Amino acid sequence: MYHALQGIRVIEGSSFIAAPYCGMLLSQLGAEVIRFDPIGGGPDFHRWPLAPGGESFYWEGLNKGKKSVCINLSDSDGRELAVALVTAAGEGQGIFVTNFPEGSFLSHEKLAARRHDIIVARIMGRADGSSAVDYTINCAVGLPNMTGPAELAGTPVNHVLPAWDLLAGSTAALSVLAAVDHRRQTGAGQHIRVPLSDIAAATLGNLGQIAEVLVSGADRPRTGNNLFGAFGRDFLTRDGKRLMVVALTVKQWDSLVASLEIGAAVSALEAELGVSFKTDEGNRFRHRGRLDPIVETAIAKLPHAALVERFNAKGVCFGQYRSLHEAVTDDPEFAANNPVFSEVLHPSGHSYPTPGYPASFSGLKRSAMVSAPQLGQHTEQVLSEVLGLPGHAIADLYDRGIVATAGRSS
């Protein structure tokens, strides 16, 4: 964690990935992030992957470093408490991250009536307010039809990384910081709408893929594990290890050819085809059917250790395929010796390497990551410090089932 955003307090009412991810990033940069949940937890409180005891590693991961308040949101007094938290007075307050629907009791219009300079970052499925999640957005933009081996034509292949959620959460966090600075300069609040559908459409446009299909009139075909438009593919070593080898630049291509000692074979193929693989990376992709077997044969002659030694000596861009378990347990630089990670004991009772903010700052000291809270762990503290409620008022809220805390529901 860093302390760059000290003095900023963010209230979060959210579930699933994108909005909690936004709050987590802001927390890791030093903002105080207070999330409120329904008593008993929201719809993602028990989402997989689960600890052996049933606790959600997923929820722990996305909510580390935050404070937790439990509120009965089905009660009008509970909803009023949530609104009061979001609109609390103070220079660094009035910042809300959510994926609640626009038409809920937490609409920007209703919140702005209580605090005119409120900043609301709202993660949405689609821009029209209709429901969508990462998988339903991804299937609608064509990527599952570009993913996987060519022989699966007609069968979509989903991927397991929630890319649009993560990009939406990152965009929302960046937008919050822009809105905070704008409010500092002008006094104006903002309603920031971040639809997953727009994140996906804009990303494909930024990568040139919209222009590609409109100009060509055709969708990009599947190319298996080949890197589109350049040289890159998986190859097997003599001892059965699988490597991903990539050559985008002239330097990377020269390094690969030299390390495998395939210069003569490559030159002969260039002469036959009348092309240059060195100066035009597109030719490496166009003629992959002829070029890949040369590389494949050279790699298959050598064991993994010898290839790694050669590749490292020449500066080849490559990586070894491995499972996540192998990455975590066999490579100390992945997590164990990585300064991004801290060993943290979580509410599930399990201690494991826990990531903080993945970027580093030369002028800021990184502190150890803080665990996720127990559900409702900070209810009394937040009601007292943020809303200024006296003890007897807080006790009354407990007695009436309006709020709850860890180990105490009434």
C-alpha positions in Angstrom: 0.0 0.0 0.0 1.0 3.6 -0.6 -0.2 6.8 1.1 -0.6 9.1 -1.9 -4.3 9.6 -1.3 -4.4 10.3 2.4 -7.3 12.5 3.3 -9.6 11.0 0.6 -12.5 8.9 1.9 -14.4 6.7 -0.6 -17.7 5.0 0.2 -18.3 1.8 -1.8 -21.6 0.0 -2.3 -20.8 -2.8 -4.7 -20.5 -6.4 -5.6 -18.7 -8.7 -8.0 -15.5 -7.5 -9.7 -15.4 -4.1 -11.5 -16.6 -1.7 -8.7 -14.8 -3.5 -5.8 -11.7 -3.6 -8.0 -11.9 0.2 -8.4 -12.3 0.7 -4.6 -9.4 -1.7 -4.0 -7.0 0.3 -6.3 -8.0 3.5 -4.5 -7.4 1.9 -1.1 -4.0 0.6 -2.2 -3.1 4.2 -3.1 -4.0 5.4 0.4 -7.6 6.4 0.3 -9.8 5.3 3.2 -12.4 3.0 1.5 -15.5 2.1 3.5 -17.8 -0.4 1.9 -21.3 -1.1 3.1 -23.0 -4.5 2.6 -26.4 -5.9 3.4 -26.4 -7.8 6.7 -25.2 -11.3 6.0 -23.2 -10.1 2.9 -24.0 -9.2 -0.7 -24.4 -11.5 -3.7 -20.7 -12.0 -4.0 -19.8 -12.7 -0.3 -19.7 -16.4 -0.9 -18.4 -16.4 -4.5 -15.9 -19.0 -5.6 -13.0 -19.7 -5.1 -13.7 -20.7 -1.6 -11.6 -21.6 1.4 -12.1 -25.1 2.9 -14.3 -23.5 5.5 -16.5 -21.8 2.9 -15.1 -18.3 3.1 -14.6 -16.6 -0.2 -11.0 -16.0 -1.3 -12.5 -13.9 -4.1 -14.2 -11.5 -1.6 -11.0 -11.3 0.5 -8.9 -10.5 -2.5 -11.0 -7.7 -3.8 -11.8 -6.1 -0.5 -8.5 -6.1 1.3 -7.5 -2.9 3.0 -11.1 -1.6 3.2 -13.4 -1.0 6.1 -16.8 -2.8 6.3 -20.2 -1.7 7.5 -23.3 -3.9 7.6 -26.6 -2.2 7.0 -30.1 -3.5 6.5 -30.7 -1.9 3.1 -34.3 -3.3 2.8 -35.3 -0.9 5.7 -35.8 2.8 5.0 -33.7 3.8 8.0 -30.9 1.5 6.7 -31.1 3.2 3.3 -31.0 6.6 4.9 -27.8 5.5 6.7 -26.2 4.5 3.5 -27.1 7.8 1.8 -25.8 9.7 4.9 -22.4 7.9 4.6 -22.2 8.7 0.9 -23.0 12.3 1.3 -21.2 13.1 4.5 -19.7 16.5 4.7 -16.0 17.1 4.4 -13.4 18.2 1.8 -12.1 14.7 1.1 -15.5 13.0 1.3 -18.6 12.8 -1.0 -17.0 10.1 -3.2 -19.0 7.0 -4.1 -18.1 3.9 -6.1 -21.0 1.6 -6.9 -22.6 -0.8 -9.3 -26.1 -0.1 -7.9 -28.6 0.7 -10.7 -29.1 4.3 -11.7 -32.7 4.2 -10.6 -32.1 3.0 -7.1 -32.2 5.0 -3.9 -28.5 5.8 -4.6 -29.2 7.6 -7.9 -26.9 10.5 -8.6 -29.9 12.9 -8.7 -30.9 11.9 -5.1 -27.4 12.0 -3.8 -26.7 15.4 -5.4 -29.7 16.8 -3.7 -28.0 16.1 -0.4 -24.5 17.1 -1.5 -24.2 19.1 -4.7 -20.5 18.3 -5.3 -20.9 14.5 -4.9 -18.7 12.3 -7.1 -20.3 9.1 -8.1 -18.5 6.4 -10.2 -21.1 4.0 -11.4 -20.1 0.7 -13.0 -22.8 -0.5 -15.4 -23.5 -3.5 -17.7 -24.6 -1.5 -20.7 -24.9 2.2 -21.3 -28.7 1.9 -21.5 -28.8 0.6 -18.0 -29.6 -3.0 -18.9 -27.9 -5.9 -17.2 -24.7 -7.4 -18.5 -21.5 -9.0 -17.1 -18.1 -9.6 -18.5 -19.0 -12.9 -20.2 -22.2 -11.5 -21.8 -20.3 -8.5 -23.1 -17.4 -10.6 -24.4 -19.6 -12.9 -26.4 -21.2 -10.0 -28.1 -18.0 -8.4 -29.4 -16.7 -11.4 -31.3 -13.6 -12.3 -29.3 -14.7 -15.9 -28.5 -14.9 -16.5 -32.3 -11.3 -15.4 -32.7 -10.0 -17.5 -29.7 -8.9 -21.1 -30.0 -7.7 -23.4 -32.7 -8.9 -23.0 -36.3 -10.6 -26.4 -36.3 -13.1 -25.1 -33.8 -14.7 -22.8 -36.3 -18.3 -22.1 -35.3 -17.7 -23.0 -31.6 -17.0 -20.0 -29.3 -14.1 -20.2 -26.9 -14.5 -18.1 -23.7 -11.4 -17.0 -21.8 -11.2 -17.0 -18.0 -9.8 -13.5 -17.4 -12.6 -10.9 -16.7 -10.9 -8.3 -18.9 -13.7 -5.9 -19.2 -14.4 -5.9 -15.5 -10.7 -5.2 -14.7 -10.5 -2.4 -17.4 -13.8 -0.9 -16.1 -12.5 -0.9 -12.5 -9.3 0.7 -13.6 -11.1 3.3 -15.7 -13.4 4.1 -12.9 -10.5 4.6 -10.4 -8.7 6.9 -12.9 -11.9 8.8 -13.5 -12.5 9.2 -9.7 -9.1 10.8 -9.4 -9.8 13.1 -12.3 -13.1 14.1 -10.8 -11.6 14.8 -7.4 -9.0 17.1 -9.0 -11.7 18.8 -11.1 -13.8 19.3 -8.0 -10.8 20.9 -6.2 -10.5 23.4 -9.0 -14.2 24.1 -9.7 -16.3 22.9 -6.8 -18.3 20.7 -9.2 -19.3 17.1 -8.6 -19.6 14.4 -11.3 -21.7 11.4 -12.2 -19.2 9.0 -13.9 -20.8 6.2 -15.8 -18.6 3.3 -16.8 -20.5 0.7 -18.9 -18.7 -2.6 -19.6 -20.2 -2.4 -23.1 -18.4 0.9 -23.8 -15.2 -0.3 -22.2 -15.2 -3.3 -24.6 -16.2 -1.3 -27.7 -13.6 1.4 -27.0 -10.9 -1.1 -26.4 -11.4 -2.9 -29.7 -11.5 0.4 -31.4 -8.3 1.5 -29.8 -6.6 -1.7 -30.9 -7.6 -1.2 -34.5 -9.9 -4.1 -34.7 -13.1 -2.1 -35.5 -11.3 -0.5 -38.4 -9.9 -3.9 -39.5 -13.3 -5.6 -39.9 -15.0 -2.5 -41.5 -12.3 -2.0 -44.1 -11.8 -5.7 -44.9 -15.5 -6.6 -44.6 -14.5 -9.8 -42.8 -13.9 -11.0 -39.2 -10.4 -12.0 -38.1 -10.1 -15.8 -38.4 -8.8 -18.0 -35.6 -5.1 -18.5 -35.5 -4.7 -20.9 -32.5 -1.7 -19.9 -30.4 -0.1 -17.8 -33.1 0.5 -14.1 -32.3 -1.6 -12.2 -34.8 0.4 -10.1 -37.3 3.9 -11.1 -36.1 5.9 -14.1 -35.0 4.8 -15.8 -31.9 3.7 -19.4 -31.0 4.1 -22.2 -28.5 6.8 -24.8 -29.2 7.8 -28.1 -27.6 11.4 -28.7 -26.4 13.1 -32.1 -26.7 12.2 -33.0 -23.1 8.5 -32.0 -23.5 8.5 -28.5 -22.0 6.4 -26.0 -23.8 7.6 -22.5 -24.5 5.9 -19.4 -25.9 8.4 -17.6 -28.2 7.7 -14.1 -29.6 9.6 -11.9 -32.0 8.0 -8.5 -32.6 11.0 -6.3 -33.2 14.0 -6.7 -35.5 16.2 -7.2 -32.4 14.0 -9.9 -31.1 13.9 -11.7 -34.5 17.7 -11.5 -34.9 18.1 -12.9 -31.4 15.9 -15.8 -32.1 17.5 -16.7 -35.4 21.0 -16.5 -33.9 20.1 -18.5 -30.8 18.7 -21.4 -32.8 21.3 -21.1 -35.5 18.7 -21.1 -38.3 20.0 -18.2 -40.3 20.8 -20.3 -43.4 17.3 -21.9 -43.5 15.6 -18.6 -42.9 17.6 -16.9 -45.6 16.8 -19.6 -48.1 13.1 -19.3 -47.4 13.2 -15.5 -47.7 14.9 -15.9 -51.1 12.3 -18.5 -52.3 9.4 -16.3 -51.2 11.0 -13.0 -52.2 10.3 -11.5 -48.7 12.2 -10.2 -45.7 11.3 -11.6 -42.3 13.7 -9.2 -40.6 12.2 -5.9 -41.8 8.5 -6.9 -42.0 7.1 -8.7 -39.0 3.9 -9.2 -40.9 5.7 -11.5 -43.3 6.6 -13.7 -40.3 2.8 -14.1 -39.7 1.8 -14.4 -43.4 4.2 -17.2 -44.0 4.0 -18.9 -40.7 3.1 -22.2 -42.4 6.6 -22.3 -43.8 8.5 -20.4 -41.1 7.1 -22.1 -38.0 8.4 -25.6 -38.9 11.9 -24.3 -39.1 11.7 -22.9 -35.6 9.8 -25.9 -34.4 12.4 -28.3 -35.6 15.3 -26.4 -34.1 13.6 -26.1 -30.7 12.6 -29.8 -30.7 16.3 -30.8 -31.0 17.2 -29.2 -27.7 16.2 -29.8 -24.0 14.6 -27.0 -22.1 17.6 -26.1 -20.0 19.9 -25.7 -23.0 17.3 -23.5 -24.8 16.8 -21.3 -21.8 20.5 -20.7 -21.5 20.7 -19.9 -25.2 17.7 -17.7 -25.2 18.8 -15.7 -22.1 22.3 -15.2 -23.6 20.9 -13.8 -26.8 18.0 -11.8 -25.3 15.2 -13.8 -26.9 11.6 -13.0 -25.8 10.1 -16.2 -24.4 8.2 -17.7 -21.5 7.5 -21.2 -20.2 4.0 -22.5 -19.9 3.3 -23.5 -16.4 0.3 -23.9 -14.1 -0.5 -21.1 -11.6 0.4 -23.5 -8.8 3.8 -24.0 -10.4 4.2 -20.3 -10.8 3.4 -19.6 -7.2 5.4 -22.4 -5.6 8.4 -22.8 -8.0 9.2 -19.2 -8.8 10.1 -17.1 -5.8 10.1 -13.9 -7.8 6.4 -14.4 -8.7 5.1 -13.7 -5.2 7.3 -14.9 -2.3 10.2 -12.5 -3.0 8.1 -9.9 -4.9 7.8 -6.6 -3.0 4.3 -6.1 -4.4 3.2 -9.0 -2.1 2.9 -9.3 1.7 2.2 -12.4 3.7 -1.2 -11.5 5.3 -3.6 -13.4 7.6 -7.2 -13.0 6.3 -10.6 -13.5 7.9 -10.8 -17.0 6.4 -8.0 -18.0 8.8 -5.5 -18.5 5.9 -2.3 -16.7 5.5 -1.0 -16.3 1.9 0.9 -13.8 -0.3 -1.3 -10.8 -0.8 -0.7 -8.2 -3.5 -0.7 -4.5 -3.0 -0.6 -1.8 -5.7 1.3 -3.3 -8.7 3.1 -0.1 -9.7 6.0 1.3 -7.7 6.7 5.0 -6.9 10.2 6.3 -6.5 9.2 8.9 -4.0 6.7 6.9 -1.9 7.3 4.2 0.6 5.4 1.0 0.2 3.8 -0.4 3.3 2.5 -3.9 3.9 -0.9 -4.9 2.6 -3.8 -5.0 5.0 -6.2 -7.9 5.1 -9.8 -7.8 4.0 -12.2 -6.9 6.9 -14.6 -9.2 8.6 -18.1 -8.4 7.4 -19.3 -5.4 9.5 -16.0 -5.1 11.4 -16.1 -1.3 11.3 -19.8 -0.6 11.7 -19.6 1.1 15.1 -16.3 3.0 14.2 -17.7 4.4 11.0 -21.1 5.4 12.4 -19.3 7.2 15.2 -16.5 8.8 13.2 -18.2 9.6 9.9 -21.7 10.3 11.0 -21.0 11.4 14.5 -23.7 9.2 16.0 -23.5 8.8 19.8 -23.3 5.4 21.4 -26.9 5.2 22.5 -28.1 5.9 18.9 -25.8 3.2 17.5 -27.0 0.8 20.1 -30.6 1.5 19.0 -29.7 0.8 15.4 -28.4 -2.6 16.5 -31.4 -3.3 18.6 -33.7 -2.6 15.6 -31.7 -4.7 13.2 -30.7 -1.7 11.1 -27.0 -2.4 11.4 -24.8 -5.3 12.3 -21.1 -6.0 13.0 -18.8 -8.9 13.2 -20.1 -11.2 15.9 -23.1 -9.0 16.7 -26.3 -8.7 14.8 -28.5 -7.2 17.4 
